[in-house]
């Protein structure tokens, strides 16, 4: 049986760790290596990880000084030994058949990457992320593996996050892929793009929601720091360059459209923070990429209203 390594970065999420680890331990696929990377937690979460390791020999805990999510993920990449690799955020949880189904689909279609649907989970309700356009039940081309996360309105249940996916180990090892430790936000979509382009990889999609993405108010995606928000602009700029450099220049405008969208979010937060200097800077970024945003939203003209209102402030 192939061994699946699962990397779980841990930082000050003690109230959620047990739910996460219980769901991973309970997987119907048993040949797992579970790597818990404790990134200098100060809430006792590291000790809880050690307690779990004492009762399940598939769990290995690595304690390190706090240096950020990308650093923790890279420690996992430096230490995993499996034939396949998955990621789980420590405040999320997975359905018990997730890795059995992802591995089965990857082997059946003979592809290096498999993807599942996911659910956004709030404290009082859940929302299954649905695709507005059907993803064929067949091998997904490299181009579509790149496009589906960028066509979010059509393929909301696919996304460019790393955690609803299973990667064959050689996708990572042959190219020595690592997360960009300079980025605090957006490093996952950049890593995913690099993984697809590593060998022009294909994939397969399981429509069933096998991953539960918990919407925590203190998550980095909810940050009001414009400085952190601007990291994702760097990520999408690099994605645009990767697409162009690897023969996909004709679809690179999708990355520029996303750049424009995230610049608009940073502009709104800067305005909320009364940071007019940054607001004006982000306005200019929106203007310079507006044509691409319009092009990627031809089927959603209502989105342009918000953009024009922002530019007219």
N, C-alpha and C positions, 0 to 999 in steps of 0.2 A: 504493500500500500504506500502511495506517495505521502510524504509528510507535508502538512500545511503549517507554516509559521504564521503567527498572528502577532503583529506589533501593536501594543497598546501604550501610548504615552500617558503619564499620570502626573498631574500637577494640581494640588489643592482642590480635589474633587471627591473627598472622602464620602460625602453623603450618597454618591452615585456609583462608587466603585463596585460594591457588592452586586447591584443589579446587573452591571456590565459583565463582571467576571462570571456570575452564575449562568448568564446566557451563553457565554463562550464555553464554559466547562460542560454545559449540557448538550453540546452539539452532537448530532447523530453521527457525524464523522469524528472518529475518536483519535486518529493519529495526528495529534496537534503538538506544536511547540508554541507556548504562549509566553511572549516576551513582554514583561512589564517594565517600562523605562520610567523610573521615578525621578522626575526632573527637579529635585530639591524641594519636595512638598514640605510645607510647614504646618499642616493640619492633621498630621498623624496618618495620612494616606499611605505613606511608605511602609509603615508598620503593618497596616492592614494587608498590603500586598504580600509582605513576608508571611503573614498568617495563612494566606491562601496558598502560597508556595509550599508551606509545611504540610498541607493536606492533599496536594495534587502535584505529582512529580513532573507533570508536563509544563508547569509554570516555572519560569526563571525570572528573577527580579534583578534589575541592574539599577543601582542607586548612583546618581550623579549630582553635581552642583547645578543649580538652576542656570540655564543659559538659553531657554526658549524651546518652543515646540519643534522647530526644524532640527535643532541639535539633538533633541530626544529621539526623533524619528530616525535620524542618521545613525545614532548609536544602535538602534534596532537593526538597521540595514547592515551595519558592520558585524552584527552578531548572529543573525538568523541562519539556520542550517537546513531549512525545508526545501522541498522541491517546488512548492508554490508558496505564495506570500499574500497575506491580507492585512488590512489595517482596521482597527476599531478605536474610536474616540472613547475615553474612559467614562464619559457621561451618557453614552449611547448604549444600545443593546441590540442583539441580533436574534432572529428567529432560529429555532433549534436545527432546522434543515439547511441553513444558509450555505455552509461550506460544502456539504455533501452535494447540494444541487449545483453550486457554481463549478465545482470540480467535474461533476458528471457532464455538465454542458460543455465545458472547455474540451474535455476528452472526446466527447461525441462529435463535436465539430472540428476537432483538431486545430484549435486556436489557442494562442498564449494568454488571452485575457477574456474573462467572463464578467458580466455586469448584471446586477439585480436591480429591481425597482426598490423604492424606499418609502418610508412614511415619516412625515414630520410629526413629532409628538410634543404636545404641550401638557401643562399640568392637569388640565381638565378635559382635553379632547385630542384626537389625532386626525391627521389629514393624509390620505394616500395621494402621493404625487403622481398624477396621471399624465400620460402623453396625449397630446391632441392629434398627433399623426402616428400611425402604426409603424413600429419597428419590425421588419420582417423576421420571421422565425427561421433564420438562416445565418450564414457567415456574414458579418458586417465588414465592409471594406475599410481600409485604412482611412480613406477620406471621410467616410461617414463616422468612424470612431472619433475623428477630429471635429467633425461638424456638429454632431448631436449635442455635445455640451455647450456649444456656442449658439445653437438654435433652441434656446431654452423655452421659448413660448410653445414650440412644437413638441419638444422632448423633455418636459419637466421631470420625468421619472428616470432620466439617464444621468445627467449632471457630470461635472468635471471633478468632483471630489474623489478622493482615493479610497474611501472606506466601503463603498458598495461594490467592490470589485475584487477579483482574484487574479493574481499575476503569476505566470510561470516564472520560476526563479531566474532563468537565463535572460529574461527581459531586463532584469535589474543588473545581474552580475556581468553580462557581456559588455555593457556600456558603463558600468560603475556608476549608475544613476544615484544621485543624492538630492535631498531637498536643499534649496538655497537658504543658508542660515542668515543671510542679510534680510530676508523677508519675514515679517511677522504675520502677514495676511496675504493670501493668494498663492502661497507656495505649493498648495495642493494641485491647483489647476495647471500650474507650470510643470510640476512633476508628472502629472498625468499626460500632458502633451509630449513631454520628453520620452515617456515610456512608449507611447504609440509610435513616435518617430524613430525609436531606437533601432528598429529593423522593419519599419513600415508594417507594424503589426495589425492584424485583424482581430476580431472578437465576436462574442455572441452575447445576446441579451435575454434575461429571464424577466418576464413582465411582473411576476409576483413580487410583492414588497417584502423583502427579507431582512432589511436593515431599518432600525428605528432611530431617527435623528432627533435627539432631544433639543428643544428650543429653550436654552438656558439664557436668562437675561444678562448674565455676566460673560457670555461667550464673546470671543474676539470679533465675530461677525456682527455683534451689536454695539461695537465700540463707537464712542463719540469723539475719539481722537482722530483728527484729520491727518496727523503725522502717520499713524498706523494705517489709516485708510488709503493713503497714497502709495503704500507698498504694493497694493494690488494693481495699481497703474503700471508699476515697474514690471509686474508679472505679465500683464497683457501686452506690454510693449515687447517683452522677450518672446512671448508666444507668437506675435505677429512676425518677428524676425525669424523664428524657427520655421514657421510655415513657408515663408518666402525662400529661406535658404534650403529647404528640403523638397522643393518642387510643387508647393501648394500655394503659390503666390496668388492664384486666382480666387482663393477662398480666404485670404488673409484679412479682407475687409470685415469679416465677421469678428475678428479679434479687435479691430479698431472700433467697431460698433460697441463692443463691450467696454473698451477703454473709455469711450465717451460716456456710457452709462455710469460707470464708477466715478468718473470725474464729476458728473452731476451730483452724485450722492455726497462726494467730498465737499462740493460747493455748498450744498444745503446744510451740511454740518458746520462748515465754516461760518455761514450766515447765522446759524443758530448760536454759535459761539462768539458772534460779533467780531470775527476775524476777517475784516474786509480785505486785507492784503491777500490772504489765501483765497478768499472768495473770488476776487478778480482774476487771480491766477488760474483757478479752476474753470472760471467762465471762459477764459481764453482756450483752455484745453478742450472744452466742450465745443466751442466754435470751430476749432481746427479739425475736429473729427465729426462734425455734425452731418456731413454728406454721407459718411459711412453709417452713421446711426439711422439716418433716413432710409438708406438702402436696405439695412437689415430689419427695418420695421415697416416695410411696404404694406404688409397685411395688418398692421396695427397703427394706423395714423393717429389714433387717440393719444398715443404715447408722446407724440410730438408737441402736444399742447403744453405739457409740463416743461419740456425743454425750452420752448419759446418763452414761457413765463419766467423761467430761470434766467435766460439770457437778457430779458428786458428789465431785470431788477436794477 
